[in-house]
Amino acid sequence: MSTVMDMDERYNPFTGKRIVPGLDDAVPTAAALGLEPPRFCEQCGRRMIVQVSPDGWWAKCSRHGVIDSKSLEHR
């Protein structure tokens, strides 16, 4: 019998650690300033393929698809 994963489970997109309510998770300074793209998927915590260009970035999770700086309004 398989267990069902909690649908509200989230991961830090910069460290890949599971977010636990009530516990602080340190965010790298460059990420806090908006200078660093996410490196991990927020939904599953897997490492993503990231491409940075002069006008933005995109990141691809093998399970959850592509996000980019334009869709997050960071361009």
Predicted model as a PDB file, atoms N, CA, C, CB and O in Angstrom, pLDDT in the B-factor column:
MODEL        1                                                                  
ATOM      1  N   MET A   1       0.851  -1.182   0.000  1.00 42.00           N  
ATOM      2  CA  MET A   1       0.000   0.000   0.000  1.00 42.00           C  
ATOM      3  C   MET A   1       0.893   1.240   0.000  1.00 42.00           C  
ATOM      4  CB  MET A   1      -0.966   0.001   1.230  1.00 42.00           C  
ATOM      5  O   MET A   1       1.786   1.356   0.839  1.00 42.00           O  
ATOM      6  N   SER A   2       0.665   2.151  -0.915  1.00 42.00           N  
ATOM      7  CA  SER A   2       1.492   3.355  -1.011  1.00 42.00           C  
ATOM      8  C   SER A   2       0.939   4.468  -0.139  1.00 42.00           C  
ATOM      9  CB  SER A   2       1.588   3.825  -2.462  1.00 42.00           C  
ATOM     10  O   SER A   2      -0.261   4.533   0.129  1.00 42.00           O  
ATOM     11  N   THR A   3       1.826   5.331   0.292  1.00 47.00           N  
ATOM     12  CA  THR A   3       1.398   6.476   1.082  1.00 47.00           C  
ATOM     13  C   THR A   3       1.165   7.657   0.164  1.00 47.00           C  
ATOM     14  CB  THR A   3       2.436   6.824   2.167  1.00 47.00           C  
ATOM     15  O   THR A   3       1.818   7.787  -0.872  1.00 47.00           O  
ATOM     16  N   VAL A   4       0.246   8.509   0.539  1.00 49.00           N  
ATOM     17  CA  VAL A   4      -0.082   9.686  -0.248  1.00 49.00           C  
ATOM     18  C   VAL A   4       0.750  10.850   0.256  1.00 49.00           C  
ATOM     19  CB  VAL A   4      -1.598  10.010  -0.174  1.00 49.00           C  
ATOM     20  O   VAL A   4       0.756  11.143   1.451  1.00 49.00           O  
ATOM     21  N   MET A   5       1.465  11.525  -0.668  1.00 52.00           N  
ATOM     22  CA  MET A   5       2.295  12.672  -0.292  1.00 52.00           C  
ATOM     23  C   MET A   5       1.394  13.873   0.002  1.00 52.00           C  
ATOM     24  CB  MET A   5       3.320  13.014  -1.420  1.00 52.00           C  
ATOM     25  O   MET A   5       0.411  14.108  -0.700  1.00 52.00           O  
ATOM     26  N   ASP A   6       1.729  14.607   1.018  1.00 50.00           N  
ATOM     27  CA  ASP A   6       0.980  15.802   1.387  1.00 50.00           C  
ATOM     28  C   ASP A   6       1.054  16.821   0.260  1.00 50.00           C  
ATOM     29  CB  ASP A   6       1.519  16.406   2.702  1.00 50.00           C  
ATOM     30  O   ASP A   6       2.147  17.210  -0.149  1.00 50.00           O  
ATOM     31  N   MET A   7      -0.090  17.255  -0.246  1.00 58.00           N  
ATOM     32  CA  MET A   7      -0.133  18.170  -1.375  1.00 58.00           C  
ATOM     33  C   MET A   7       0.357  19.575  -1.013  1.00 58.00           C  
ATOM     34  CB  MET A   7      -1.539  18.244  -1.916  1.00 58.00           C  
ATOM     35  O   MET A   7       0.716  20.347  -1.902  1.00 58.00           O  
ATOM     36  N   ASP A   8       0.377  19.914   0.278  1.00 77.00           N  
ATOM     37  CA  ASP A   8       0.838  21.232   0.697  1.00 77.00           C  
ATOM     38  C   ASP A   8       2.342  21.262   0.960  1.00 77.00           C  
ATOM     39  CB  ASP A   8       0.092  21.669   1.939  1.00 77.00           C  
ATOM     40  O   ASP A   8       2.881  22.301   1.341  1.00 77.00           O  
ATOM     41  N   GLU A   9       3.017  20.144   0.764  1.00 88.00           N  
ATOM     42  CA  GLU A   9       4.453  20.074   1.015  1.00 88.00           C  
ATOM     43  C   GLU A   9       5.192  20.943   0.010  1.00 88.00           C  
ATOM     44  CB  GLU A   9       4.956  18.615   0.945  1.00 88.00           C  
ATOM     45  O   GLU A   9       4.975  20.830  -1.197  1.00 88.00           O  
ATOM     46  N   ARG A  10       6.063  21.808   0.509  1.00 92.00           N  
ATOM     47  CA  ARG A  10       6.830  22.726  -0.332  1.00 92.00           C  
ATOM     48  C   ARG A  10       8.304  22.635   0.023  1.00 92.00           C  
ATOM     49  CB  ARG A  10       6.324  24.178  -0.173  1.00 92.00           C  
ATOM     50  O   ARG A  10       8.673  22.219   1.121  1.00 92.00           O  
ATOM     51  N   TYR A  11       9.149  23.038  -0.944  1.00 94.00           N  
ATOM     52  CA  TYR A  11      10.590  23.005  -0.771  1.00 94.00           C  
ATOM     53  C   TYR A  11      11.158  24.382  -1.077  1.00 94.00           C  
ATOM     54  CB  TYR A  11      11.233  21.929  -1.674  1.00 94.00           C  
ATOM     55  O   TYR A  11      10.623  25.118  -1.906  1.00 94.00           O  
ATOM     56  N   ASN A  12      12.249  24.720  -0.399  1.00 92.00           N  
ATOM     57  CA  ASN A  12      12.919  25.986  -0.644  1.00 92.00           C  
ATOM     58  C   ASN A  12      13.564  25.916  -2.026  1.00 92.00           C  
ATOM     59  CB  ASN A  12      13.980  26.296   0.466  1.00 92.00           C  
ATOM     60  O   ASN A  12      14.352  25.007  -2.284  1.00 92.00           O  
ATOM     61  N   PRO A  13      13.245  26.861  -2.924  1.00 93.00           N  
ATOM     62  CA  PRO A  13      13.770  26.804  -4.289  1.00 93.00           C  
ATOM     63  C   PRO A  13      15.266  27.118  -4.397  1.00 93.00           C  
ATOM     64  CB  PRO A  13      13.005  27.758  -5.152  1.00 93.00           C  
ATOM     65  O   PRO A  13      15.852  26.948  -5.466  1.00 93.00           O  
ATOM     66  N   PHE A  14      15.882  27.569  -3.318  1.00 92.00           N  
ATOM     67  CA  PHE A  14      17.301  27.914  -3.351  1.00 92.00           C  
ATOM     68  C   PHE A  14      18.181  26.905  -2.621  1.00 92.00           C  
ATOM     69  CB  PHE A  14      17.503  29.277  -2.753  1.00 92.00           C  
ATOM     70  O   PHE A  14      19.368  26.781  -2.921  1.00 92.00           O  
ATOM     71  N   THR A  15      17.599  26.185  -1.662  1.00 90.00           N  
ATOM     72  CA  THR A  15      18.376  25.200  -0.899  1.00 90.00           C  
ATOM     73  C   THR A  15      17.902  23.768  -1.127  1.00 90.00           C  
ATOM     74  CB  THR A  15      18.304  25.522   0.578  1.00 90.00           C  
ATOM     75  O   THR A  15      18.670  22.829  -0.914  1.00 90.00           O  
ATOM     76  N   GLY A  16      16.661  23.582  -1.554  1.00 92.00           N  
ATOM     77  CA  GLY A  16      16.117  22.248  -1.783  1.00 92.00           C  
ATOM     78  C   GLY A  16      15.594  21.575  -0.526  1.00 92.00           C  
ATOM     79  O   GLY A  16      15.123  20.439  -0.584  1.00 92.00           O  
ATOM     80  N   LYS A  17      15.670  22.262   0.613  1.00 91.00           N  
ATOM     81  CA  LYS A  17      15.192  21.678   1.867  1.00 91.00           C  
ATOM     82  C   LYS A  17      13.684  21.843   1.983  1.00 91.00           C  
ATOM     83  CB  LYS A  17      15.897  22.326   3.075  1.00 91.00           C  
ATOM     84  O   LYS A  17      13.111  22.833   1.527  1.00 91.00           O  
ATOM     85  N   ARG A  18      13.046  20.838   2.614  1.00 92.00           N  
ATOM     86  CA  ARG A  18      11.601  20.904   2.828  1.00 92.00           C  
ATOM     87  C   ARG A  18      11.281  22.047   3.780  1.00 92.00           C  
ATOM     88  CB  ARG A  18      11.059  19.563   3.385  1.00 92.00           C  
ATOM     89  O   ARG A  18      11.959  22.229   4.791  1.00 92.00           O  
ATOM     90  N   ILE A  19      10.252  22.813   3.457  1.00 90.00           N  
ATOM     91  CA  ILE A  19       9.831  23.935   4.296  1.00 90.00           C  
ATOM     92  C   ILE A  19       8.954  23.398   5.413  1.00 90.00           C  
ATOM     93  CB  ILE A  19       9.074  25.019   3.464  1.00 90.00           C  
ATOM     94  O   ILE A  19       7.930  22.763   5.160  1.00 90.00           O  
ATOM     95  N   VAL A  20       9.359  23.655   6.647  1.00 89.00           N  
ATOM     96  CA  VAL A  20       8.624  23.220   7.823  1.00 89.00           C  
ATOM     97  C   VAL A  20       8.018  24.458   8.469  1.00 89.00           C  
ATOM     98  CB  VAL A  20       9.546  22.442   8.825  1.00 89.00           C  
ATOM     99  O   VAL A  20       8.751  25.369   8.855  1.00 89.00           O  
ATOM    100  N   PRO A  21       6.682  24.510   8.597  1.00 86.00           N  
ATOM    101  CA  PRO A  21       6.059  25.678   9.233  1.00 86.00           C  
ATOM    102  C   PRO A  21       6.606  25.890  10.645  1.00 86.00           C  
ATOM    103  CB  PRO A  21       4.526  25.511   9.280  1.00 86.00           C  
ATOM    104  O   PRO A  21       6.727  24.948  11.429  1.00 86.00           O  
ATOM    105  N   GLY A  22       6.928  27.127  10.947  1.00 85.00           N  
ATOM    106  CA  GLY A  22       7.431  27.477  12.265  1.00 85.00           C  
ATOM    107  C   GLY A  22       8.943  27.475  12.383  1.00 85.00           C  
ATOM    108  O   GLY A  22       9.490  27.981  13.363  1.00 85.00           O  
ATOM    109  N   LEU A  23       9.630  26.906  11.384  1.00 85.00           N  
ATOM    110  CA  LEU A  23      11.096  26.902  11.396  1.00 85.00           C  
ATOM    111  C   LEU A  23      11.608  27.825  10.313  1.00 85.00           C  
ATOM    112  CB  LEU A  23      11.656  25.473  11.199  1.00 85.00           C  
ATOM    113  O   LEU A  23      11.135  27.788   9.177  1.00 85.00           O  
ATOM    114  N   ASP A  24      12.581  28.659  10.669  1.00 83.00           N  
ATOM    115  CA  ASP A  24      13.178  29.562   9.696  1.00 83.00           C  
ATOM    116  C   ASP A  24      14.144  28.798   8.807  1.00 83.00           C  
ATOM    117  CB  ASP A  24      13.895  30.727  10.398  1.00 83.00           C  
ATOM    118  O   ASP A  24      14.906  27.956   9.281  1.00 83.00           O  
ATOM    119  N   ASP A  25      14.109  29.097   7.521  1.00 77.00           N  
ATOM    120  CA  ASP A  25      15.024  28.491   6.568  1.00 77.00           C  
ATOM    121  C   ASP A  25      15.840  29.615   5.949  1.00 77.00           C  
ATOM    122  CB  ASP A  25      14.260  27.663   5.474  1.00 77.00           C  
ATOM    123  O   ASP A  25      15.286  30.509   5.308  1.00 77.00           O  
ATOM    124  N   ALA A  26      17.139  29.575   6.135  1.00 79.00           N  
ATOM    125  CA  ALA A  26      18.009  30.638   5.635  1.00 79.00           C  
ATOM    126  C   ALA A  26      17.992  30.681   4.106  1.00 79.00           C  
ATOM    127  CB  ALA A  26      19.448  30.439   6.145  1.00 79.00           C  
ATOM    128  O   ALA A  26      18.144  29.657   3.439  1.00 79.00           O  
ATOM    129  N   VAL A  27      17.806  31.871   3.575  1.00 83.00           N  
ATOM    130  CA  VAL A  27      17.839  32.085   2.132  1.00 83.00           C  
ATOM    131  C   VAL A  27      19.158  32.774   1.813  1.00 83.00           C  
ATOM    132  CB  VAL A  27      16.604  32.938   1.637  1.00 83.00           C  
ATOM    133  O   VAL A  27      19.512  33.761   2.458  1.00 83.00           O  
ATOM    134  N   PRO A  28      19.893  32.264   0.819  1.00 84.00           N  
ATOM    135  CA  PRO A  28      21.163  32.916   0.464  1.00 84.00           C  
ATOM    136  C   PRO A  28      20.961  34.399   0.147  1.00 84.00           C  
ATOM    137  CB  PRO A  28      21.807  32.208  -0.740  1.00 84.00           C  
ATOM    138  O   PRO A  28      19.923  34.785  -0.389  1.00 84.00           O  
ATOM    139  N   THR A  29      21.942  35.217   0.475  1.00 87.00           N  
ATOM    140  CA  THR A  29      21.839  36.664   0.296  1.00 87.00           C  
ATOM    141  C   THR A  29      21.544  37.045  -1.143  1.00 87.00           C  
ATOM    142  CB  THR A  29      23.115  37.336   0.747  1.00 87.00           C  
ATOM    143  O   THR A  29      20.689  37.897  -1.386  1.00 87.00           O  
ATOM    144  N   ALA A  30      22.227  36.439  -2.104  1.00 85.00           N  
ATOM    145  CA  ALA A  30      21.999  36.751  -3.520  1.00 85.00           C  
ATOM    146  C   ALA A  30      20.559  36.427  -3.926  1.00 85.00           C  
ATOM    147  CB  ALA A  30      22.989  35.969  -4.409  1.00 85.00           C  
ATOM    148  O   ALA A  30      19.957  37.156  -4.714  1.00 85.00           O  
ATOM    149  N   ALA A  31      20.015  35.349  -3.396  1.00 83.00           N  
ATOM    150  CA  ALA A  31      18.631  34.979  -3.705  1.00 83.00           C  
ATOM    151  C   ALA A  31      17.655  35.981  -3.093  1.00 83.00           C  
ATOM    152  CB  ALA A  31      18.325  33.559  -3.193  1.00 83.00           C  
ATOM    153  O   ALA A  31      16.665  36.350  -3.725  1.00 83.00           O  
ATOM    154  N   ALA A  32      17.929  36.420  -1.874  1.00 81.00           N  
ATOM    155  CA  ALA A  32      17.070  37.403  -1.207  1.00 81.00           C  
ATOM    156  C   ALA A  32      17.053  38.725  -1.974  1.00 81.00           C  
ATOM    157  CB  ALA A  32      17.545  37.636   0.238  1.00 81.00           C  
ATOM    158  O   ALA A  32      16.046  39.432  -1.967  1.00 81.00           O  
ATOM    159  N   LEU A  33      18.157  39.061  -2.631  1.00 83.00           N  
ATOM    160  CA  LEU A  33      18.245  40.294  -3.412  1.00 83.00           C  
ATOM    161  C   LEU A  33      17.678  40.132  -4.824  1.00 83.00           C  
ATOM    162  CB  LEU A  33      19.689  40.753  -3.493  1.00 83.00           C  
ATOM    163  O   LEU A  33      17.621  41.098  -5.584  1.00 83.00           O  
ATOM    164  N   GLY A  34      17.262  38.921  -5.173  1.00 78.00           N  
ATOM    165  CA  GLY A  34      16.714  38.677  -6.499  1.00 78.00           C  
ATOM    166  C   GLY A  34      17.756  38.476  -7.579  1.00 78.00           C  
ATOM    167  O   GLY A  34      17.451  38.585  -8.766  1.00 78.00           O  
ATOM    168  N   LEU A  35      18.991  38.182  -7.177  1.00 82.00           N  
ATOM    169  CA  LEU A  35      20.088  38.023  -8.132  1.00 82.00           C  
ATOM    170  C   LEU A  35      20.331  36.574  -8.530  1.00 82.00           C  
ATOM    171  CB  LEU A  35      21.349  38.598  -7.557  1.00 82.00           C  
ATOM    172  O   LEU A  35      21.121  36.309  -9.436  1.00 82.00           O  
ATOM    173  N   GLU A  36      19.681  35.651  -7.881  1.00 89.00           N  
ATOM    174  CA  GLU A  36      19.918  34.225  -8.096  1.00 89.00           C  
ATOM    175  C   GLU A  36      18.616  33.531  -8.517  1.00 89.00           C  
ATOM    176  CB  GLU A  36      20.493  33.569  -6.813  1.00 89.00           C  
ATOM    177  O   GLU A  36      17.589  33.715  -7.864  1.00 89.00           O  
ATOM    178  N   PRO A  37      18.639  32.740  -9.591  1.00 92.00           N  
ATOM    179  CA  PRO A  37      17.434  31.996  -9.972  1.00 92.00           C  
ATOM    180  C   PRO A  37      17.237  30.802  -9.035  1.00 92.00           C  
ATOM    181  CB  PRO A  37      17.527  31.517 -11.448  1.00 92.00           C  
ATOM    182  O   PRO A  37      18.184  30.380  -8.372  1.00 92.00           O  
ATOM    183  N   PRO A  38      16.026  30.256  -8.971  1.00 93.00           N  
ATOM    184  CA  PRO A  38      15.812  29.059  -8.154  1.00 93.00           C  
ATOM    185  C   PRO A  38      16.585  27.882  -8.741  1.00 93.00           C  
ATOM    186  CB  PRO A  38      14.302  28.720  -8.059  1.00 93.00           C  
ATOM    187  O   PRO A  38      16.697  27.757  -9.960  1.00 93.00           O  
ATOM    188  N   ARG A  39      17.108  27.038  -7.894  1.00 95.00           N  
ATOM    189  CA  ARG A  39      17.883  25.869  -8.336  1.00 95.00           C  
ATOM    190  C   ARG A  39      17.157  24.556  -8.059  1.00 95.00           C  
ATOM    191  CB  ARG A  39      19.242  25.852  -7.649  1.00 95.00           C  
ATOM    192  O   ARG A  39      17.528  23.515  -8.602  1.00 95.00           O  
ATOM    193  N   PHE A  40      16.123  24.600  -7.217  1.00 96.00           N  
ATOM    194  CA  PHE A  40      15.374  23.406  -6.847  1.00 96.00           C  
ATOM    195  C   PHE A  40      13.890  23.648  -7.071  1.00 96.00           C  
ATOM    196  CB  PHE A  40      15.647  23.015  -5.377  1.00 96.00           C  
ATOM    197  O   PHE A  40      13.413  24.776  -6.940  1.00 96.00           O  
ATOM    198  N   CYS A  41      13.157  22.587  -7.412  1.00 96.00           N  
ATOM    199  CA  CYS A  41      11.715  22.681  -7.635  1.00 96.00           C  
ATOM    200  C   CYS A  41      11.001  22.889  -6.300  1.00 96.00           C  
ATOM    201  CB  CYS A  41      11.181  21.408  -8.348  1.00 96.00           C  
ATOM    202  O   CYS A  41      11.277  22.182  -5.331  1.00 96.00           O  
ATOM    203  N   GLU A  42      10.094  23.847  -6.249  1.00 94.00           N  
ATOM    204  CA  GLU A  42       9.340  24.120  -5.020  1.00 94.00           C  
ATOM    205  C   GLU A  42       8.349  23.014  -4.709  1.00 94.00           C  
ATOM    206  CB  GLU A  42       8.605  25.445  -5.133  1.00 94.00           C  
ATOM    207  O   GLU A  42       7.962  22.847  -3.553  1.00 94.00           O  
ATOM    208  N   GLN A  43       7.928  22.254  -5.713  1.00 94.00           N  
ATOM    209  CA  GLN A  43       6.918  21.224  -5.519  1.00 94.00           C  
ATOM    210  C   GLN A  43       7.486  19.880  -5.086  1.00 94.00           C  
ATOM    211  CB  GLN A  43       6.144  21.047  -6.775  1.00 94.00           C  
ATOM    212  O   GLN A  43       6.842  19.150  -4.332  1.00 94.00           O  
ATOM    213  N   CYS A  44       8.702  19.539  -5.560  1.00 95.00           N  
ATOM    214  CA  CYS A  44       9.245  18.215  -5.242  1.00 95.00           C  
ATOM    215  C   CYS A  44      10.652  18.241  -4.665  1.00 95.00           C  
ATOM    216  CB  CYS A  44       9.242  17.370  -6.465  1.00 95.00           C  
ATOM    217  O   CYS A  44      11.118  17.216  -4.168  1.00 95.00           O  
ATOM    218  N   GLY A  45      11.347  19.378  -4.713  1.00 94.00           N  
ATOM    219  CA  GLY A  45      12.685  19.493  -4.150  1.00 94.00           C  
ATOM    220  C   GLY A  45      13.798  18.961  -5.045  1.00 94.00           C  
ATOM    221  O   GLY A  45      14.960  18.936  -4.641  1.00 94.00           O  
ATOM    222  N   ARG A  46      13.448  18.535  -6.265  1.00 96.00           N  
ATOM    223  CA  ARG A  46      14.476  18.027  -7.183  1.00 96.00           C  
ATOM    224  C   ARG A  46      15.319  19.166  -7.744  1.00 96.00           C  
ATOM    225  CB  ARG A  46      13.830  17.237  -8.333  1.00 96.00           C  
ATOM    226  O   ARG A  46      14.837  20.286  -7.910  1.00 96.00           O  
ATOM    227  N   ARG A  47      16.573  18.868  -8.031  1.00 97.00           N  
ATOM    228  CA  ARG A  47      17.474  19.834  -8.666  1.00 97.00           C  
ATOM    229  C   ARG A  47      16.966  20.098 -10.080  1.00 97.00           C  
ATOM    230  CB  ARG A  47      18.957  19.309  -8.688  1.00 97.00           C  
ATOM    231  O   ARG A  47      16.598  19.163 -10.791  1.00 97.00           O  
ATOM    232  N   MET A  48      16.944  21.372 -10.492  1.00 97.00           N  
ATOM    233  CA  MET A  48      16.455  21.745 -11.816  1.00 97.00           C  
ATOM    234  C   MET A  48      17.607  22.101 -12.742  1.00 97.00           C  
ATOM    235  CB  MET A  48      15.479  22.917 -11.715  1.00 97.00           C  
ATOM    236  O   MET A  48      18.701  22.448 -12.295  1.00 97.00           O  
ATOM    237  N   ILE A  49      17.342  22.010 -14.036  1.00 97.00           N  
ATOM    238  CA  ILE A  49      18.258  22.508 -15.055  1.00 97.00           C  
ATOM    239  C   ILE A  49      17.995  23.999 -15.153  1.00 97.00           C  
ATOM    240  CB  ILE A  49      18.063  21.775 -16.453  1.00 97.00           C  
ATOM    241  O   ILE A  49      16.850  24.405 -15.355  1.00 97.00           O  
ATOM    242  N   VAL A  50      19.033  24.834 -15.014  1.00 97.00           N  
ATOM    243  CA  VAL A  50      18.857  26.286 -15.013  1.00 97.00           C  
ATOM    244  C   VAL A  50      19.724  26.901 -16.101  1.00 97.00           C  
ATOM    245  CB  VAL A  50      19.209  26.889 -13.630  1.00 97.00           C  
ATOM    246  O   VAL A  50      20.897  26.560 -16.253  1.00 97.00           O  
ATOM    247  N   GLN A  51      19.117  27.821 -16.859  1.00 96.00           N  
ATOM    248  CA  GLN A  51      19.851  28.564 -17.881  1.00 96.00           C  
ATOM    249  C   GLN A  51      19.693  30.048 -17.600  1.00 96.00           C  
ATOM    250  CB  GLN A  51      19.349  28.210 -19.316  1.00 96.00           C  
ATOM    251  O   GLN A  51      18.573  30.555 -17.531  1.00 96.00           O  
ATOM    252  N   VAL A  52      20.811  30.745 -17.438  1.00 93.00           N  
ATOM    253  CA  VAL A  52      20.795  32.183 -17.178  1.00 93.00           C  
ATOM    254  C   VAL A  52      21.270  32.899 -18.430  1.00 93.00           C  
ATOM    255  CB  VAL A  52      21.686  32.553 -15.948  1.00 93.00           C  
ATOM    256  O   VAL A  52      22.261  32.504 -19.045  1.00 93.00           O  
ATOM    257  N   SER A  53      20.554  33.961 -18.805  1.00 91.00           N  
ATOM    258  CA  SER A  53      20.932  34.777 -19.956  1.00 91.00           C  
ATOM    259  C   SER A  53      20.940  36.245 -19.527  1.00 91.00           C  
ATOM    260  CB  SER A  53      19.953  34.546 -21.161  1.00 91.00           C  
ATOM    261  O   SER A  53      20.489  36.561 -18.426  1.00 91.00           O  
ATOM    262  N   PRO A  54      21.438  37.140 -20.367  1.00 90.00           N  
ATOM    263  CA  PRO A  54      21.481  38.558 -19.983  1.00 90.00           C  
ATOM    264  C   PRO A  54      20.105  39.169 -19.681  1.00 90.00           C  
ATOM    265  CB  PRO A  54      22.135  39.348 -21.080  1.00 90.00           C  
ATOM    266  O   PRO A  54      20.007  40.124 -18.911  1.00 90.00           O  
ATOM    267  N   ASP A  55      19.055  38.625 -20.282  1.00 88.00           N  
ATOM    268  CA  ASP A  55      17.726  39.213 -20.065  1.00 88.00           C  
ATOM    269  C   ASP A  55      16.835  38.396 -19.132  1.00 88.00           C  
ATOM    270  CB  ASP A  55      17.030  39.380 -21.385  1.00 88.00           C  
ATOM    271  O   ASP A  55      15.644  38.691 -19.023  1.00 88.00           O  
ATOM    272  N   GLY A  56      17.368  37.384 -18.460  1.00 89.00           N  
ATOM    273  CA  GLY A  56      16.563  36.598 -17.530  1.00 89.00           C  
ATOM    274  C   GLY A  56      17.096  35.195 -17.338  1.00 89.00           C  
ATOM    275  O   GLY A  56      18.287  34.943 -17.522  1.00 89.00           O  
ATOM    276  N   TRP A  57      16.197  34.267 -16.961  1.00 92.00           N  
ATOM    277  CA  TRP A  57      16.585  32.882 -16.735  1.00 92.00           C  
ATOM    278  C   TRP A  57      15.375  31.989 -16.933  1.00 92.00           C  
ATOM    279  CB  TRP A  57      17.183  32.693 -15.321  1.00 92.00           C  
ATOM    280  O   TRP A  57      14.240  32.466 -16.935  1.00 92.00           O  
ATOM    281  N   TRP A  58      15.615  30.684 -17.100  1.00 95.00           N  
ATOM    282  CA  TRP A  58      14.565  29.678 -17.045  1.00 95.00           C  
ATOM    283  C   TRP A  58      15.097  28.490 -16.271  1.00 95.00           C  
ATOM    284  CB  TRP A  58      14.097  29.258 -18.472  1.00 95.00           C  
ATOM    285  O   TRP A  58      16.304  28.251 -16.229  1.00 95.00           O  
ATOM    286  N   ALA A  59      14.186  27.745 -15.655  1.00 96.00           N  
ATOM    287  CA  ALA A  59      14.546  26.568 -14.879  1.00 96.00           C  
ATOM    288  C   ALA A  59      13.552  25.462 -15.188  1.00 96.00           C  
ATOM    289  CB  ALA A  59      14.576  26.882 -13.358  1.00 96.00           C  
ATOM    290  O   ALA A  59      12.348  25.705 -15.265  1.00 96.00           O  
ATOM    291  N   LYS A  60      14.059  24.236 -15.365  1.00 97.00           N  
ATOM    292  CA  LYS A  60      13.207  23.113 -15.756  1.00 97.00           C  
ATOM    293  C   LYS A  60      13.316  21.970 -14.758  1.00 97.00           C  
ATOM    294  CB  LYS A  60      13.576  22.623 -17.156  1.00 97.00           C  
ATOM    295  O   LYS A  60      14.406  21.465 -14.490  1.00 97.00           O  
ATOM    296  N   CYS A  61      12.164  21.567 -14.209  1.00 96.00           N  
ATOM    297  CA  CYS A  61      12.058  20.392 -13.355  1.00 96.00           C  
ATOM    298  C   CYS A  61      11.642  19.224 -14.247  1.00 96.00           C  
ATOM    299  CB  CYS A  61      11.032  20.618 -12.174  1.00 96.00           C  
ATOM    300  O   CYS A  61      10.768  19.379 -15.100  1.00 96.00           O  
ATOM    301  N   SER A  62      12.252  18.067 -14.058  1.00 95.00           N  
ATOM    302  CA  SER A  62      11.915  16.908 -14.885  1.00 95.00           C  
ATOM    303  C   SER A  62      10.483  16.438 -14.661  1.00 95.00           C  
ATOM    304  CB  SER A  62      12.876  15.770 -14.600  1.00 95.00           C  
ATOM    305  O   SER A  62       9.931  15.734 -15.507  1.00 95.00           O  
ATOM    306  N   ARG A  63       9.875  16.812 -13.546  1.00 95.00           N  
ATOM    307  CA  ARG A  63       8.506  16.381 -13.237  1.00 95.00           C  
ATOM    308  C   ARG A  63       7.459  17.483 -13.399  1.00 95.00           C  
ATOM    309  CB  ARG A  63       8.453  15.858 -11.831  1.00 95.00           C  
ATOM    310  O   ARG A  63       6.307  17.197 -13.725  1.00 95.00           O  
ATOM    311  N   HIS A  64       7.850  18.743 -13.174  1.00 94.00           N  
ATOM    312  CA  HIS A  64       6.865  19.821 -13.112  1.00 94.00           C  
ATOM    313  C   HIS A  64       7.012  20.896 -14.185  1.00 94.00           C  
ATOM    314  CB  HIS A  64       6.940  20.462 -11.787  1.00 94.00           C  
ATOM    315  O   HIS A  64       6.296  21.897 -14.156  1.00 94.00           O  
ATOM    316  N   GLY A  65       7.917  20.705 -15.120  1.00 95.00           N  
ATOM    317  CA  GLY A  65       8.022  21.616 -16.251  1.00 95.00           C  
ATOM    318  C   GLY A  65       8.931  22.810 -16.032  1.00 95.00           C  
ATOM    319  O   GLY A  65       9.806  22.811 -15.166  1.00 95.00           O  
ATOM    320  N   VAL A  66       8.692  23.835 -16.856  1.00 95.00           N  
ATOM    321  CA  VAL A  66       9.571  24.998 -16.928  1.00 95.00           C  
ATOM    322  C   VAL A  66       8.925  26.220 -16.270  1.00 95.00           C  
ATOM    323  CB  VAL A  66       9.921  25.308 -18.389  1.00 95.00           C  
ATOM    324  O   VAL A  66       7.730  26.472 -16.423  1.00 95.00           O  
ATOM    325  N   ILE A  67       9.750  26.970 -15.534  1.00 93.00           N  
ATOM    326  CA  ILE A  67       9.370  28.305 -15.063  1.00 93.00           C  
ATOM    327  C   ILE A  67      10.435  29.260 -15.580  1.00 93.00           C  
ATOM    328  CB  ILE A  67       9.242  28.370 -13.475  1.00 93.00           C  
ATOM    329  O   ILE A  67      11.569  28.855 -15.835  1.00 93.00           O  
ATOM    330  N   ASP A  68      10.073  30.513 -15.733  1.00 91.00           N  
ATOM    331  CA  ASP A  68      11.084  31.483 -16.155  1.00 91.00           C  
ATOM    332  C   ASP A  68      10.869  32.810 -15.455  1.00 91.00           C  
ATOM    333  CB  ASP A  68      11.053  31.677 -17.678  1.00 91.00           C  
ATOM    334  O   ASP A  68       9.834  33.046 -14.832  1.00 91.00           O  
ATOM    335  N   SER A  69      11.880  33.679 -15.571  1.00 88.00           N  
ATOM    336  CA  SER A  69      11.824  34.953 -14.877  1.00 88.00           C  
ATOM    337  C   SER A  69      10.702  35.836 -15.410  1.00 88.00           C  
ATOM    338  CB  SER A  69      13.151  35.671 -14.998  1.00 88.00           C  
ATOM    339  O   SER A  69      10.174  36.668 -14.672  1.00 88.00           O  
ATOM    340  N   LYS A  70      10.334  35.672 -16.661  1.00 86.00           N  
ATOM    341  CA  LYS A  70       9.249  36.461 -17.233  1.00 86.00           C  
ATOM    342  C   LYS A  70       7.911  36.085 -16.583  1.00 86.00           C  
ATOM    343  CB  LYS A  70       9.182  36.255 -18.762  1.00 86.00           C  
ATOM    344  O   LYS A  70       7.114  36.964 -16.254  1.00 86.00           O  
ATOM    345  N   SER A  71       7.670  34.798 -16.400  1.00 81.00           N  
ATOM    346  CA  SER A  71       6.411  34.369 -15.797  1.00 81.00           C  
ATOM    347  C   SER A  71       6.314  34.777 -14.330  1.00 81.00           C  
ATOM    348  CB  SER A  71       6.260  32.863 -15.924  1.00 81.00           C  
ATOM    349  O   SER A  71       5.215  34.945 -13.802  1.00 81.00           O  
ATOM    350  N   LEU A  72       7.465  34.938 -13.670  1.00 75.00           N  
ATOM    351  CA  LEU A  72       7.487  35.386 -12.274  1.00 75.00           C  
ATOM    352  C   LEU A  72       7.687  36.890 -12.152  1.00 75.00           C  
ATOM    353  CB  LEU A  72       8.581  34.666 -11.515  1.00 75.00           C  
ATOM    354  O   LEU A  72       7.839  37.416 -11.049  1.00 75.00           O  
ATOM    355  N   GLU A  73       7.686  37.591 -13.315  1.00 71.00           N  
ATOM    356  CA  GLU A  73       7.845  39.040 -13.384  1.00 71.00           C  
ATOM    357  C   GLU A  73       9.151  39.518 -12.765  1.00 71.00           C  
ATOM    358  CB  GLU A  73       6.689  39.713 -12.700  1.00 71.00           C  
ATOM    359  O   GLU A  73       9.168  40.512 -12.039  1.00 71.00           O  
ATOM    360  N   HIS A  74      10.258  38.807 -13.053  1.00 59.00           N  
ATOM    361  CA  HIS A  74      11.580  39.200 -12.575  1.00 59.00           C  
ATOM    362  C   HIS A  74      12.429  39.773 -13.704  1.00 59.00           C  
ATOM    363  CB  HIS A  74      12.289  38.008 -11.940  1.00 59.00           C  
ATOM    364  O   HIS A  74      13.618  40.022 -13.504  1.00 59.00           O  
ATOM    365  N   ARG A  75      11.851  39.988 -14.881  1.00 51.00           N  
ATOM    366  CA  ARG A  75      12.613  40.546 -16.013  1.00 51.00           C  
ATOM    367  C   ARG A  75      12.396  42.018 -16.103  1.00 51.00           C  
ATOM    368  CB  ARG A  75      12.221  39.883 -17.332  1.00 51.00           C  
ATOM    369  O   ARG A  75      12.950  42.670 -16.988  1.00 51.00           O  
TER     370      ARG A  75                                                      
ENDMDL                                                                          
END                                                                             
